[in-house]
Amino acid sequence: MAAIVAGQHNTDIKAQKTRLLKQGKTKMQALGAAMRKLSQICFGVVKNQTEYLPQVS
């Protein structure tokens, strides 16, 4: 559920999702990639104790 919302509102995940869909990936594959990216973002924020800064503007 969080990956679906992040795909709509998070600029990094939204850009990744649209890129994967243009490459011909299925919606479920793009959702799986969004879930992994979201978990990596969360882990990085907790590990480094820093604020999340989007890479895509």
N, CA, C and O atoms as a printed pandas DataFrame, in Angstrom:
     atom_number atom_name residue_name chain_id  residue_number  x_coord  y_coord  z_coord
0              1         N          MET        A               1    0.819   -1.182    0.000
1              2        CA          MET        A               1    0.000    0.000    0.000
2              3         C          MET        A               1    0.870    1.256    0.000
3              4         O          MET        A               1    0.565    2.218   -0.705
4              5         N          ALA        A               2    1.946    1.257    0.779
5              6        CA          ALA        A               2    2.816    2.427    0.842
6              7         C          ALA        A               2    3.511    2.670   -0.492
7              8         O          ALA        A               2    3.723    3.819   -0.880
8              9         N          ALA        A               3    3.864    1.601   -1.193
9             10        CA          ALA        A               3    4.543    1.751   -2.485
10            11         C          ALA        A               3    3.600    2.343   -3.527
11            12         O          ALA        A               3    4.046    3.070   -4.415
12            13         N          ILE        A               4    2.335    2.051   -3.435
13            14        CA          ILE        A               4    1.357    2.602   -4.377
14            15         C          ILE        A               4    1.247    4.111   -4.181
15            16         O          ILE        A               4    1.254    4.871   -5.150
16            17         N          VAL        A               5    1.144    4.537   -2.934
17            18        CA          VAL        A               5    1.041    5.963   -2.633
18            19         C          VAL        A               5    2.351    6.673   -2.976
19            20         O          VAL        A               5    2.333    7.786   -3.502
20            21         N          ALA        A               6    3.475    6.041   -2.682
21            22        CA          ALA        A               6    4.770    6.641   -3.004
22            23         C          ALA        A               6    4.925    6.796   -4.513
23            24         O          ALA        A               6    5.536    7.759   -4.977
24            25         N          GLY        A               7    4.378    5.856   -5.282
25            26        CA          GLY        A               7    4.428    5.960   -6.735
26            27         C          GLY        A               7    3.633    7.131   -7.276
27            28         O          GLY        A               7    3.852    7.565   -8.407
28            29         N          GLN        A               8    2.727    7.637   -6.490
29            30        CA          GLN        A               8    1.923    8.780   -6.905
30            31         C          GLN        A               8    2.511   10.101   -6.426
31            32         O          GLN        A               8    2.347   11.123   -7.092
32            33         N          HIS        A               9    3.195   10.099   -5.281
33            34        CA          HIS        A               9    3.599   11.357   -4.657
34            35         C          HIS        A               9    5.108   11.564   -4.537
35            36         O          HIS        A               9    5.555   12.711   -4.536
36            37         N          ASN        A              10    5.899   10.518   -4.436
37            38        CA          ASN        A              10    7.342   10.646   -4.293
38            39         C          ASN        A              10    7.964   10.805   -5.676
39            40         O          ASN        A              10    7.754    9.963   -6.549
40            41         N          THR        A              11    8.730   11.879   -5.883
41            42        CA          THR        A              11    9.254   12.174   -7.215
42            43         C          THR        A              11   10.252   11.128   -7.694
43            44         O          THR        A              11   10.265   10.795   -8.879
44            45         N          ASP        A              12   11.091   10.599   -6.798
45            46        CA          ASP        A              12   12.071    9.587   -7.193
46            47         C          ASP        A              12   11.386    8.302   -7.633
47            48         O          ASP        A              12   11.726    7.735   -8.672
48            49         N          ILE        A              13   10.440    7.852   -6.857
49            50        CA          ILE        A              13    9.760    6.595   -7.164
50            51         C          ILE        A              13    8.855    6.763   -8.371
51            52         O          ILE        A              13    8.728    5.845   -9.181
52            53         N          LYS        A              14    8.227    7.919   -8.504
53            54        CA          LYS        A              14    7.371    8.179   -9.666
54            55         C          LYS        A              14    8.190    8.153  -10.958
55            56         O          LYS        A              14    7.750    7.591  -11.961
56            57         N          ALA        A              15    9.371    8.754  -10.935
57            58        CA          ALA        A              15   10.238    8.764  -12.113
58            59         C          ALA        A              15   10.695    7.350  -12.464
59            60         O          ALA        A              15   10.736    6.980  -13.638
60            61         N          GLN        A              16   11.037    6.564  -11.449
61            62        CA          GLN        A              16   11.459    5.184  -11.683
62            63         C          GLN        A              16   10.308    4.364  -12.266
63            64         O          GLN        A              16   10.501    3.576  -13.192
64            65         N          LYS        A              17    9.129    4.555  -11.721
65            66        CA          LYS        A              17    7.964    3.799  -12.177
66            67         C          LYS        A              17    7.635    4.098  -13.643
67            68         O          LYS        A              17    7.377    3.180  -14.421
68            69         N          THR        A              18    7.643    5.372  -14.016
69            70        CA          THR        A              18    7.339    5.729  -15.399
70            71         C          THR        A              18    8.436    5.228  -16.338
71            72         O          THR        A              18    8.146    4.799  -17.455
72            73         N          ARG        A              19    9.696    5.278  -15.892
73            74        CA          ARG        A              19   10.801    4.772  -16.713
74            75         C          ARG        A              19   10.663    3.272  -16.958
75            76         O          ARG        A              19   10.862    2.804  -18.080
76            77         N          LEU        A              20   10.327    2.526  -15.926
77            78        CA          LEU        A              20   10.179    1.083  -16.072
78            79         C          LEU        A              20    8.987    0.724  -16.960
79            80         O          LEU        A              20    9.067   -0.204  -17.765
80            81         N          LEU        A              21    7.888    1.458  -16.813
81            82        CA          LEU        A              21    6.717    1.180  -17.647
82            83         C          LEU        A              21    6.998    1.490  -19.114
83            84         O          LEU        A              21    6.501    0.789  -19.996
84            85         N          LYS        A              22    7.787    2.530  -19.389
85            86        CA          LYS        A              22    8.163    2.839  -20.769
86            87         C          LYS        A              22    9.070    1.768  -21.349
87            88         O          LYS        A              22    9.071    1.550  -22.560
88            89         N          GLN        A              23    9.846    1.093  -20.501
89            90        CA          GLN        A              23   10.731    0.024  -20.950
90            91         C          GLN        A              23    9.979   -1.274  -21.220
91            92         O          GLN        A              23   10.565   -2.246  -21.697
92            93         N          GLY        A              24    8.682   -1.294  -20.916
93            94        CA          GLY        A              24    7.878   -2.472  -21.194
94            95         C          GLY        A              24    7.657   -3.399  -20.013
95            96         O          GLY        A              24    7.133   -4.501  -20.179
96            97         N          LYS        A              25    8.047   -2.968  -18.833
97            98        CA          LYS        A              25    7.812   -3.785  -17.637
98            99         C          LYS        A              25    6.328   -3.751  -17.287
99           100         O          LYS        A              25    5.613   -2.816  -17.647
100          101         N          THR        A              26    5.882   -4.778  -16.585
101          102        CA          THR        A              26    4.488   -4.821  -16.168
102          103         C          THR        A              26    4.281   -3.914  -14.965
103          104         O          THR        A              26    5.242   -3.470  -14.337
104          105         N          LYS        A              27    3.029   -3.644  -14.650
105          106        CA          LYS        A              27    2.719   -2.788  -13.508
106          107         C          LYS        A              27    3.178   -3.423  -12.197
107          108         O          LYS        A              27    3.608   -2.721  -11.281
108          109         N          MET        A              28    3.088   -4.746  -12.108
109          110        CA          MET        A              28    3.521   -5.431  -10.891
110          111         C          MET        A              28    5.035   -5.381  -10.733
111          112         O          MET        A              28    5.535   -5.278   -9.612
112          113         N          GLN        A              29    5.772   -5.451  -11.840
113          114        CA          GLN        A              29    7.224   -5.332  -11.759
114          115         C          GLN        A              29    7.617   -3.934  -11.308
115          116         O          GLN        A              29    8.526   -3.772  -10.494
116          117         N          ALA        A              30    6.939   -2.930  -11.831
117          118        CA          ALA        A              30    7.212   -1.555  -11.425
118          119         C          ALA        A              30    6.851   -1.348   -9.956
119          120         O          ALA        A              30    7.549   -0.625   -9.245
120          121         N          LEU        A              31    5.777   -1.969   -9.498
121          122        CA          LEU        A              31    5.382   -1.863   -8.097
122          123         C          LEU        A              31    6.414   -2.540   -7.197
123          124         O          LEU        A              31    6.744   -2.014   -6.134
124          125         N          GLY        A              32    6.922   -3.693   -7.608
125          126        CA          GLY        A              32    7.962   -4.382   -6.835
126          127         C          GLY        A              32    9.223   -3.541   -6.723
127          128         O          GLY        A              32    9.851   -3.494   -5.666
128          129         N          ALA        A              33    9.594   -2.879   -7.810
129          130        CA          ALA        A              33   10.766   -2.003   -7.781
130          131         C          ALA        A              33   10.512   -0.805   -6.871
131          132         O          ALA        A              33   11.422   -0.348   -6.180
132          133         N          ALA        A              34    9.286   -0.296   -6.868
133          134        CA          ALA        A              34    8.936    0.821   -6.000
134          135         C          ALA        A              34    8.999    0.398   -4.531
135          136         O          ALA        A              34    9.449    1.166   -3.681
136          137         N          MET        A              35    8.551   -0.813   -4.236
137          138        CA          MET        A              35    8.610   -1.306   -2.861
138          139         C          MET        A              35   10.059   -1.402   -2.390
139          140         O          MET        A              35   10.382   -1.008   -1.269
140          141         N          ARG        A              36   10.921   -1.925   -3.250
141          142        CA          ARG        A              36   12.331   -2.068   -2.886
142          143         C          ARG        A              36   12.983   -0.691   -2.695
143          144         O          ARG        A              36   13.723   -0.483   -1.734
144          145         N          LYS        A              37   12.712    0.233   -3.596
145          146        CA          LYS        A              37   13.302    1.571   -3.493
146          147         C          LYS        A              37   12.820    2.280   -2.239
147          148         O          LYS        A              37   13.601    2.958   -1.572
148          149         N          LEU        A              38   11.543    2.132   -1.911
149          150        CA          LEU        A              38   11.006    2.756   -0.711
150          151         C          LEU        A              38   11.659    2.186    0.549
151          152         O          LEU        A              38   11.971    2.935    1.475
152          153         N          SER        A              39   11.866    0.880    0.590
153          154        CA          SER        A              39   12.513    0.282    1.755
154          155         C          SER        A              39   13.973    0.719    1.850
155          156         O          SER        A              39   14.486    0.906    2.954
156          157         N          GLN        A              40   14.651    0.886    0.710
157          158        CA          GLN        A              40   16.031    1.361    0.731
158          159         C          GLN        A              40   16.107    2.807    1.207
159          160         O          GLN        A              40   17.026    3.172    1.941
160          161         N          ILE        A              41   15.155    3.623    0.799
161          162        CA          ILE        A              41   15.103    5.012    1.262
162          163         C          ILE        A              41   14.896    5.047    2.775
163          164         O          ILE        A              41   15.593    5.775    3.483
164          165         N          CYS        A              42   13.946    4.267    3.265
165          166        CA          CYS        A              42   13.656    4.241    4.712
166          167         C          CYS        A              42   14.874    3.767    5.499
167          168         O          CYS        A              42   15.208    4.352    6.529
168          169         N          PHE        A              43   15.536    2.721    5.030
169          170        CA          PHE        A              43   16.714    2.203    5.717
170          171         C          PHE        A              43   17.821    3.248    5.748
171          172         O          PHE        A              43   18.474    3.428    6.775
172          173         N          GLY        A              44   18.037    3.938    4.633
173          174        CA          GLY        A              44   19.077    4.957    4.573
174          175         C          GLY        A              44   18.818    6.116    5.507
175          176         O          GLY        A              44   19.746    6.640    6.123
176          177         N          VAL        A              45   17.570    6.520    5.618
177          178        CA          VAL        A              45   17.217    7.625    6.514
178          179         C          VAL        A              45   17.442    7.219    7.964
179          180         O          VAL        A              45   17.984    7.999    8.746
180          181         N          VAL        A              46   17.034    6.017    8.328
181          182        CA          VAL        A              46   17.193    5.550    9.707
182          183         C          VAL        A              46   18.669    5.334   10.030
183          184         O          VAL        A              46   19.134    5.712   11.106
184          185         N          LYS        A              47   19.406    4.726    9.100
185          186        CA          LYS        A              47   20.808    4.411    9.347
186          187         C          LYS        A              47   21.652    5.669    9.513
187          188         O          LYS        A              47   22.488    5.744   10.414
188          189         N          ASN        A              48   21.437    6.649    8.654
189          190        CA          ASN        A              48   22.259    7.860    8.673
190          191         C          ASN        A              48   21.685    8.985    9.515
191          192         O          ASN        A              48   22.339   10.011    9.702
192          193         N          GLN        A              49   20.464    8.808   10.031
193          194        CA          GLN        A              49   19.804    9.821   10.860
194          195         C          GLN        A              49   19.796   11.182   10.166
195          196         O          GLN        A              49   20.112   12.203   10.778
196          197         N          THR        A              50   19.429   11.185    8.875
197          198        CA          THR        A              50   19.369   12.416    8.096
198          199         C          THR        A              50   17.992   12.560    7.468
199          200         O          THR        A              50   17.216   11.607    7.401
200          201         N          GLU        A              51   17.713   13.754    7.019
201          202        CA          GLU        A              51   16.457   14.019    6.334
202          203         C          GLU        A              51   16.531   13.473    4.908
203          204         O          GLU        A              51   17.596   13.487    4.290
204          205         N          TYR        A              52   15.413   12.998    4.395
205          206        CA          TYR        A              52   15.358   12.480    3.029
206          207         C          TYR        A              52   15.365   13.637    2.040
207          208         O          TYR        A              52   14.542   14.548    2.129
208          209         N          LEU        A              53   16.285   13.591    1.113
209          210        CA          LEU        A              53   16.370   14.600    0.045
210          211         C          LEU        A              53   16.178   13.907   -1.299
211          212         O          LEU        A              53   17.000   13.073   -1.678
212          213         N          PRO        A              54   15.110   14.233   -2.028
213          214        CA          PRO        A              54   14.871   13.584   -3.319
214          215         C          PRO        A              54   15.997   13.891   -4.305
215          216         O          PRO        A              54   16.531   15.000   -4.329
216          217         N          GLN        A              55   16.348   12.899   -5.112
217          218        CA          GLN        A              55   17.400   13.049   -6.112
218          219         C          GLN        A              55   16.865   13.679   -7.394
219          220         O          GLN        A              55   17.582   14.409   -8.077
220          221         N          VAL        A              56   15.596   13.394   -7.722
221          222        CA          VAL        A              56   14.966   13.936   -8.927
222          223         C          VAL        A              56   14.240   15.221   -8.526
223          224         O          VAL        A              56   13.543   15.251   -7.511
224          225         N          SER        A              57   14.400   16.263   -9.308
225          226        CA          SER        A              57   13.737   17.523   -8.949
226          227         C          SER        A              57   12.441   17.711   -9.698
227          228         O          SER        A              57   11.761   18.720   -9.510
